[in-house]
Amino acid sequence: MPIIKWEPFEEMDKMFDEFLPAVRGQRFVPAIDMYEDKDNVIVETQLAGIDPEKVDISIENDILTIKGESEKKSEVEDKNYYRKEIRRGSFYRSVQLPSHVQSDKASAIAEGGILKISIPKAEEAKPKKIKVETKK
């Protein structure tokens, strides 16, 4: 089991994620879908309107971190908003992966506003079949 560096602000972020998952001040936390197939852990998140080139993805100690910034358009002061719900600013999401992974072989594809990250499972995390031999 790897040693995970303790970061007190990360613990506070996790607490805020539980109670305020959508918006935190000027930062927003993108929602994710995480699932696995036989060989990979797959994480998908909606990042519509965000340049994929400006998204940073890292994996350390089986923790996936996605961060970046959505483009801030200049605010027009004389607008009388009835609603202002479009999120702009920085975003950050850190999540523990369900199994050991090969982070150096991860790949990411952005298509149609969805970022799909595929991370191969480490060999020890893959299920192994053991054939039972019989002696006669």
Buried (B, 14 or more C-beta within 10 A) or exposed (E): EEEEEEEEEBEEBEEBBEEEEEEBEEBBBBEBEBEBEEEBBEBBBBBEEBEBEEBEBEBEEBBBBBBBBBEEEEEEEEEEEEEEEEBBBEBBBBBEBEEBBBBEEBEBEBEEEEBBBBBBBBEEBEEEEEEEEEEE
